[in-house]
Amino acid sequence: MQARADAPLIVFDFDHTLYDGDSGGDLVHWLLRRNPLRSLAAILASPVLLPMLAFLPTRRAGISGYLWLGTLGLHDYRDLNALIERYVADREAVLRKALLPIALDVLARHLGAGDRVVIATGAPPALAHAILAFVARDDVPVVGSHEAPRWGGLVTVDHCHSVNKLRCLARHGYGAIDVAYSDSSADLPLLQAARHPVVVNPKRGSMAMFRRVLPPGTPQLNWGCRDRGGARAPDRVA
């Protein structure tokens, strides 16, 4: 069903919302494991890069460091997209299993209602599209992070994460958000911008914070991530 221009805008996060895991991180691990020297370089760099991932101001730099080590020798994002195709083909069974059936049912329900649906993710758009192709949802628009060549490899130059996720959506022409689904405290700006925020698969340690900073009654649901919190849903959404 084609969405009307004035239909409600529904924004889904990808990792731990539609997908059980860190899709971009898994890709980078695969890139690093392609070659023992890349793996060794990542181990040696981890005392510097790993702590950067823990803090929002330095997260993009940490991600870029690992990505650069995994892509040294690539010339542009098209080279990365070609590797993404290989990665998805190599890991099809694992990636297919990581898609969350309950989340896909909710996505299908919004699409069936004619809502405007977009996925906003910190992963490269090509990766989310390729994984969603397993369930014939690769036509759903994806706004994600972008990479560019630096010093012989690729780094993340526009990280679709935290408050920048709203900027990325705005640059793609998306305005007022009716419903936003996300698991992450980093996505608080997205959840707070939505008329109806829905927390999905939250870390148990973050649930009290979500109750404190989001409107009273904001749902906190579990869509199938066994190690996460939230009210358990049925196996499938009717």
C-alpha positions as a Markdown table, in Angstrom:
| # | Residue | x | y | z |
|---|---|---|---|---|
| 1 | Met | 0.0 | 0.0 | 0.0 |
| 2 | Gln | 1.4 | 3.4 | -1.0 |
| 3 | Ala | 1.6 | 5.8 | 2.0 |
| 4 | Arg | -0.2 | 9.1 | 1.7 |
| 5 | Ala | 2.0 | 12.2 | 2.0 |
| 6 | Asp | 0.1 | 13.2 | 5.1 |
| 7 | Ala | 0.1 | 9.8 | 6.7 |
| 8 | Pro | 1.7 | 9.3 | 10.1 |
| 9 | Leu | 5.4 | 9.0 | 10.1 |
| 10 | Ile | 6.7 | 5.9 | 11.9 |
| 11 | Val | 10.4 | 5.6 | 12.6 |
| 12 | Phe | 12.0 | 2.2 | 13.6 |
| 13 | Asp | 15.5 | 1.8 | 14.9 |
| 14 | Phe | 17.2 | -1.3 | 13.5 |
| 15 | Asp | 19.6 | -2.9 | 16.0 |
| 16 | His | 17.8 | -4.5 | 19.0 |
| 17 | Thr | 14.5 | -3.3 | 17.5 |
| 18 | Leu | 14.0 | -5.1 | 14.2 |
| 19 | Tyr | 17.2 | -7.1 | 14.5 |
| 20 | Asp | 18.5 | -9.0 | 17.5 |
| 21 | Gly | 22.1 | -7.7 | 17.7 |
| 22 | Asp | 24.5 | -5.0 | 16.6 |
| 23 | Ser | 24.4 | -5.3 | 12.8 |
| 24 | Gly | 27.1 | -2.8 | 12.1 |
| 25 | Gly | 29.4 | -4.1 | 14.8 |
| 26 | Asp | 29.0 | -7.7 | 13.5 |
| 27 | Leu | 29.9 | -6.5 | 10.0 |
| 28 | Val | 33.0 | -4.7 | 11.2 |
| 29 | His | 34.1 | -7.9 | 13.2 |
| 30 | Trp | 33.7 | -9.8 | 9.9 |
| 31 | Leu | 35.8 | -7.3 | 8.0 |
| 32 | Leu | 38.5 | -7.5 | 10.6 |
| 33 | Arg | 38.5 | -11.3 | 10.7 |
| 34 | Arg | 39.1 | -11.5 | 6.9 |
| 35 | Asn | 42.8 | -11.2 | 7.5 |
| 36 | Pro | 45.0 | -12.1 | 10.6 |
| 37 | Leu | 46.9 | -8.9 | 10.2 |
| 38 | Arg | 43.7 | -6.8 | 10.4 |
| 39 | Ser | 42.7 | -8.8 | 13.5 |
| 40 | Leu | 46.1 | -8.2 | 15.1 |
| 41 | Ala | 46.0 | -4.5 | 14.4 |
| 42 | Ala | 42.5 | -4.3 | 15.9 |
| 43 | Ile | 43.7 | -6.1 | 19.1 |
| 44 | Leu | 46.6 | -3.7 | 19.4 |
| 45 | Ala | 44.4 | -0.6 | 18.8 |
| 46 | Ser | 41.7 | -1.7 | 21.2 |
| 47 | Pro | 43.1 | -0.1 | 24.4 |
| 48 | Val | 42.6 | 3.2 | 22.6 |
| 49 | Leu | 39.5 | 2.5 | 20.4 |
| 50 | Leu | 37.4 | 0.3 | 22.7 |
| 51 | Pro | 36.9 | 3.0 | 25.5 |
| 52 | Met | 35.8 | 5.4 | 22.8 |
| 53 | Leu | 32.8 | 3.3 | 22.0 |
| 54 | Ala | 31.4 | 3.7 | 25.6 |
| 55 | Phe | 30.9 | 7.5 | 25.3 |
| 56 | Leu | 28.6 | 9.4 | 22.8 |
| 57 | Pro | 31.1 | 12.2 | 22.1 |
| 58 | Thr | 33.9 | 9.7 | 21.0 |
| 59 | Arg | 31.8 | 6.8 | 19.7 |
| 60 | Arg | 32.0 | 7.8 | 16.0 |
| 61 | Ala | 35.8 | 8.0 | 16.3 |
| 62 | Gly | 36.0 | 4.6 | 17.9 |
| 63 | Ile | 33.8 | 3.0 | 15.2 |
| 64 | Ser | 35.8 | 4.8 | 12.5 |
| 65 | Gly | 39.0 | 3.4 | 13.9 |
| 66 | Tyr | 37.9 | -0.2 | 13.7 |
| 67 | Leu | 36.2 | 0.4 | 10.3 |
| 68 | Trp | 39.4 | 1.9 | 8.9 |
| 69 | Leu | 41.4 | -1.2 | 10.0 |
| 70 | Gly | 38.8 | -3.4 | 8.4 |
| 71 | Thr | 38.6 | -1.5 | 5.1 |
| 72 | Leu | 42.2 | -0.5 | 4.6 |
| 73 | Gly | 42.7 | -0.6 | 0.8 |
| 74 | Leu | 39.2 | 0.2 | -0.2 |
| 75 | His | 38.5 | 3.3 | -2.3 |
| 76 | Asp | 34.9 | 4.4 | -1.6 |
| 77 | Tyr | 31.6 | 3.3 | -0.1 |
| 78 | Arg | 30.8 | 1.3 | -3.3 |
| 79 | Asp | 33.7 | -1.1 | -2.4 |
| 80 | Leu | 32.2 | -1.4 | 1.1 |
| 81 | Asn | 28.7 | -2.2 | -0.4 |
| 82 | Ala | 30.3 | -5.0 | -2.4 |
| 83 | Leu | 31.8 | -6.5 | 0.8 |
| 84 | Ile | 28.4 | -6.1 | 2.5 |
| 85 | Glu | 26.9 | -8.3 | -0.3 |
| 86 | Arg | 29.6 | -11.0 | 0.4 |
| 87 | Tyr | 29.1 | -10.7 | 4.2 |
| 88 | Val | 25.3 | -11.1 | 3.9 |
| 89 | Ala | 25.7 | -14.1 | 1.6 |
| 90 | Asp | 28.2 | -15.7 | 3.9 |
| 91 | Arg | 26.1 | -15.1 | 7.1 |
| 92 | Glu | 22.6 | -15.5 | 5.6 |
| 93 | Ala | 21.4 | -18.1 | 8.1 |
| 94 | Val | 22.6 | -16.2 | 11.1 |
| 95 | Leu | 21.3 | -12.8 | 9.9 |
| 96 | Arg | 17.9 | -14.2 | 8.9 |
| 97 | Lys | 17.5 | -15.7 | 12.3 |
| 98 | Ala | 18.4 | -12.4 | 14.0 |
| 99 | Leu | 15.4 | -10.6 | 12.5 |
| 100 | Leu | 12.7 | -10.4 | 15.1 |
| 101 | Pro | 9.3 | -11.8 | 14.0 |
| 102 | Ile | 7.2 | -9.7 | 16.4 |
| 103 | Ala | 9.0 | -6.5 | 15.2 |
| 104 | Leu | 8.4 | -7.5 | 11.5 |
| 105 | Asp | 4.7 | -8.0 | 12.3 |
| 106 | Val | 4.5 | -4.5 | 13.7 |
| 107 | Leu | 6.4 | -3.1 | 10.7 |
| 108 | Ala | 4.0 | -4.9 | 8.4 |
| 109 | Arg | 1.0 | -3.6 | 10.3 |
| 110 | His | 2.2 | 0.0 | 9.8 |
| 111 | Leu | 2.9 | -0.6 | 6.2 |
| 112 | Gly | -0.5 | -2.2 | 5.7 |
| 113 | Ala | -2.2 | 0.8 | 7.3 |
| 114 | Gly | -0.6 | 3.1 | 4.8 |
| 115 | Asp | 1.7 | 4.8 | 7.3 |
| 116 | Arg | 5.0 | 6.4 | 6.2 |
| 117 | Val | 7.6 | 4.1 | 7.6 |
| 118 | Val | 11.4 | 4.7 | 7.7 |
| 119 | Ile | 14.2 | 2.8 | 9.4 |
| 120 | Ala | 16.9 | 5.0 | 11.0 |
| 121 | Thr | 20.0 | 3.2 | 12.0 |
| 122 | Gly | 23.6 | 3.7 | 12.8 |
| 123 | Ala | 24.5 | 0.9 | 10.4 |
| 124 | Pro | 25.2 | 1.5 | 6.7 |
| 125 | Pro | 21.9 | 1.6 | 4.7 |
| 126 | Ala | 23.1 | -1.1 | 2.3 |
| 127 | Leu | 23.5 | -3.5 | 5.2 |
| 128 | Ala | 20.0 | -2.9 | 6.6 |
| 129 | His | 18.5 | -3.2 | 3.1 |
| 130 | Ala | 20.4 | -6.5 | 2.5 |
| 131 | Ile | 19.2 | -8.0 | 5.7 |
| 132 | Leu | 15.6 | -6.9 | 5.2 |
| 133 | Ala | 15.7 | -8.4 | 1.7 |
| 134 | Phe | 15.5 | -11.8 | 3.4 |
| 135 | Val | 11.9 | -11.0 | 4.4 |
| 136 | Ala | 11.1 | -8.9 | 1.3 |
| 137 | Arg | 11.2 | -5.6 | 3.2 |
| 138 | Asp | 14.2 | -4.1 | 1.4 |
| 139 | Asp | 11.8 | -1.5 | -0.2 |
| 140 | Val | 11.3 | 0.2 | 3.2 |
| 141 | Pro | 13.4 | 3.5 | 3.2 |
| 142 | Val | 16.5 | 3.4 | 5.4 |
| 143 | Val | 18.4 | 6.4 | 6.7 |
| 144 | Gly | 21.8 | 5.3 | 8.0 |
| 145 | Ser | 25.4 | 6.2 | 8.5 |
| 146 | His | 27.7 | 7.0 | 5.7 |
| 147 | Glu | 31.4 | 6.3 | 5.1 |
| 148 | Ala | 34.1 | 8.0 | 3.1 |
| 149 | Pro | 37.7 | 7.4 | 2.2 |
| 150 | Arg | 40.4 | 8.6 | 4.6 |
| 151 | Trp | 44.1 | 7.7 | 4.7 |
| 152 | Gly | 43.7 | 4.6 | 2.6 |
| 153 | Gly | 40.6 | 3.1 | 4.2 |
| 154 | Leu | 37.0 | 4.1 | 5.1 |
| 155 | Val | 35.7 | 6.0 | 8.1 |
| 156 | Thr | 32.3 | 7.0 | 9.2 |
| 157 | Val | 31.7 | 10.6 | 8.3 |
| 158 | Asp | 28.0 | 10.9 | 9.1 |
| 159 | His | 27.0 | 8.7 | 12.1 |
| 160 | Cys | 23.2 | 8.3 | 12.2 |
| 161 | His | 23.1 | 8.1 | 15.9 |
| 162 | Ser | 21.8 | 10.0 | 18.9 |
| 163 | Val | 20.7 | 13.6 | 18.1 |
| 164 | Asn | 22.3 | 13.3 | 14.7 |
| 165 | Lys | 19.7 | 10.7 | 13.8 |
| 166 | Leu | 17.1 | 13.5 | 13.8 |
| 167 | Arg | 19.3 | 15.6 | 11.6 |
| 168 | Cys | 19.8 | 12.7 | 9.2 |
| 169 | Leu | 16.0 | 12.2 | 9.0 |
| 170 | Ala | 15.4 | 15.9 | 8.4 |
| 171 | Arg | 18.0 | 16.0 | 5.6 |
| 172 | His | 16.0 | 13.2 | 3.9 |
| 173 | Gly | 12.8 | 15.2 | 4.2 |
| 174 | Tyr | 11.2 | 13.6 | 7.2 |
| 175 | Gly | 9.5 | 15.9 | 9.6 |
| 176 | Ala | 7.2 | 15.4 | 12.6 |
| 177 | Ile | 7.4 | 11.9 | 14.0 |
| 178 | Asp | 4.2 | 10.2 | 15.1 |
| 179 | Val | 5.6 | 7.0 | 16.5 |
| 180 | Ala | 9.3 | 6.0 | 17.2 |
| 181 | Tyr | 10.5 | 2.5 | 18.2 |
| 182 | Ser | 13.9 | 2.1 | 19.7 |
| 183 | Asp | 15.8 | 0.2 | 22.4 |
| 184 | Ser | 18.6 | 2.7 | 23.0 |
| 185 | Ser | 19.3 | 5.4 | 25.5 |
| 186 | Ala | 21.3 | 7.0 | 22.7 |
| 187 | Asp | 18.0 | 7.4 | 20.8 |
| 188 | Leu | 16.4 | 9.5 | 23.5 |
| 189 | Pro | 16.3 | 12.5 | 21.2 |
| 190 | Leu | 14.4 | 10.4 | 18.7 |
| 191 | Leu | 12.0 | 9.0 | 21.3 |
| 192 | Gln | 11.4 | 12.4 | 22.9 |
| 193 | Ala | 10.7 | 13.9 | 19.4 |
| 194 | Ala | 8.0 | 11.4 | 18.7 |
| 195 | Arg | 4.3 | 12.0 | 19.7 |
| 196 | His | 4.2 | 8.4 | 20.8 |
| 197 | Pro | 7.5 | 6.9 | 21.8 |
| 198 | Val | 7.8 | 3.1 | 22.3 |
| 199 | Val | 10.8 | 1.6 | 24.0 |
| 200 | Val | 11.6 | -1.9 | 22.5 |
| 201 | Asn | 14.0 | -4.4 | 24.0 |
| 202 | Pro | 15.6 | -2.0 | 26.5 |
| 203 | Lys | 18.6 | -2.9 | 28.6 |
| 204 | Arg | 17.2 | -3.7 | 32.1 |
| 205 | Gly | 19.5 | -1.1 | 33.6 |
| 206 | Ser | 18.0 | 1.6 | 31.4 |
| 207 | Met | 14.3 | 1.0 | 32.1 |
| 208 | Ala | 14.1 | 3.2 | 35.2 |
| 209 | Met | 15.7 | 6.0 | 33.2 |
| 210 | Phe | 13.2 | 5.6 | 30.4 |
| 211 | Arg | 10.3 | 5.8 | 32.9 |
| 212 | Arg | 11.8 | 9.0 | 34.3 |
| 213 | Val | 12.5 | 10.9 | 31.1 |
| 214 | Leu | 9.7 | 9.8 | 28.7 |
| 215 | Pro | 6.0 | 10.6 | 29.1 |
| 216 | Pro | 4.0 | 8.6 | 31.7 |
| 217 | Gly | 2.7 | 5.3 | 30.3 |
| 218 | Thr | 5.3 | 5.0 | 27.5 |
| 219 | Pro | 5.4 | 1.3 | 26.7 |
| 220 | Gln | 8.5 | -0.7 | 27.3 |
| 221 | Leu | 8.1 | -3.9 | 25.3 |
| 222 | Asn | 10.2 | -7.0 | 24.6 |
| 223 | Trp | 10.0 | -8.2 | 21.0 |
| 224 | Gly | 12.1 | -11.2 | 21.4 |
| 225 | Cys | 15.6 | -10.2 | 22.7 |
| 226 | Arg | 16.0 | -12.7 | 25.5 |
| 227 | Asp | 18.8 | -10.8 | 27.3 |
| 228 | Arg | 16.8 | -7.5 | 27.3 |
| 229 | Gly | 13.9 | -6.2 | 29.4 |
| 230 | Gly | 10.4 | -5.0 | 28.6 |
| 231 | Ala | 7.0 | -6.5 | 28.8 |
| 232 | Arg | 6.9 | -9.8 | 27.0 |
| 233 | Ala | 4.8 | -9.9 | 23.9 |
| 234 | Pro | 3.1 | -13.0 | 22.4 |
| 235 | Asp | 5.2 | -15.0 | 19.9 |
| 236 | Arg | 3.5 | -13.2 | 17.0 |
| 237 | Val | 1.4 | -10.0 | 16.9 |
| 238 | Ala | -2.1 | -10.7 | 15.7 |
